[in-house]
Amino acid sequence: MACRSARTLFPVTATCAYMNNAADTPPPVPVAEAMVAFIEDNHSFGCQNFERWVATQERCRGAFARLVNADPAEIAFVKNTTQGLIIAAEAMPLRRGDLILVDDLEFPSNVLPWEMVARRRGARVKTIRSRVGRVTPDQVEQAVNRQVKVLALSAVQYENGFFADLEAIGEICERSGVFFVVDAIQACGVMPVDVRRWRCTALATGGHKFLMSVGGCGFLYLCADALDRLEPVNVGWLGQRDPMAFSSTYDPADGARRVEEGNPSMVAIFGLDASLALLLDIGLDAVSSHVLALGRRLVEGLETKGYRVDSPQGDGERSSITLFRGGPLSSRMLHGRLAEAGVVTALRGNGLRASLHLYNDDEDIDRLLDALP
Ligand SMILES: Cc1ncc(COP(=O)(O)O)c(C=O)c1O
């Protein structure tokens, strides 16, 4: 299927020009149907079809693994991105005096867990200062030394949409023996993600944004080669090698599944199973090319109208997100003006954030541009 034909699957396109996918993507019809089917099954039959649910869950795990170029055994279901990052942070073998690198563009969920774990283990968090909205491989190279044990970075920054050079940064981490933890929620489902090429130790994402399902379920990738050096603290019955043995002797599952401590949101997993099928059918190269082309049209239109674009625009730096400001109105007033014209954006930083997905089209972009004073 092509992006253009998939537009008809998104009821939100009939109500507005929705460009707030970086906050929440309204699920398409097959995703809503899959979730309703699960609820009807549960409603009528209890858990008698549990084995079918588990089969769907495992298919979903495999589909996400394919999306990010991982092995299914390296994927765990988590509640959300934040929980994935907390699990990764707690699992790091950090000791007194170790350093954790973050940067000043990160969403709080990729800073707070690191500060907490540093405080308890006597480690320290050091912040890389971004330059003109970017964190570059050069800056990472300069910040890394023998004390640095972890680098935590977003693939795509939530505010300005900067897409980091993860391949070069991952190579520095690997060469320096630094665990590389990636917050990928603003990338997964809309930009190509490749845990092997990026050499990630861990990568976390949630299901309610570009993965087009609902809140309550996300994914954590844990690299198989790193697993025996990690010390996950969240343990429970579902993370055991054989959960149905109900044994209280710790015997963890071989792969990332060991951090799945208890029941997940099965309804959200049914949604994700359907959305991943759609995304893999369209292909992430097609989805990203589509949003980057729309983004180009948006940036050109904004600049023609005298607005300032704050998202980095270099080769490989762009994503689904465009942050802009300017014109005669304050950003707050402009946000309201656009909403009145049926154009949904978000207030972020000093400006407005427009975030696009596969169902957006040229008309959505022109509707935004036409509504600008
Ligand atoms: C970059 C980034 N990380 C983490 C989060 C939090 O995600 P979740 O609610 O799935 O934990 C967000 C939410 O906007 C985000 O943009």
The ligand as an ORCA input file, in Angstrom:
! r2SCAN-3c Opt
* xyz 0 1
  C      11.455     12.037     23.158
  C      10.407     11.556     24.105
  N      10.738     10.636     25.020
  C       9.824     10.143     25.885
  C       8.509     10.582     25.858
  C       7.542      9.981     26.828
  O       6.960      8.891     26.215
  P       6.055      7.834     27.028
  O       4.852      8.564     27.456
  O       5.831      6.735     26.040
  O       6.856      7.375     28.206
  C       8.125     11.549     24.925
  C       6.728     12.032     24.896
  O       6.387     13.016     24.299
  C       9.093     12.040     24.026
  O       8.779     12.943     23.095
*
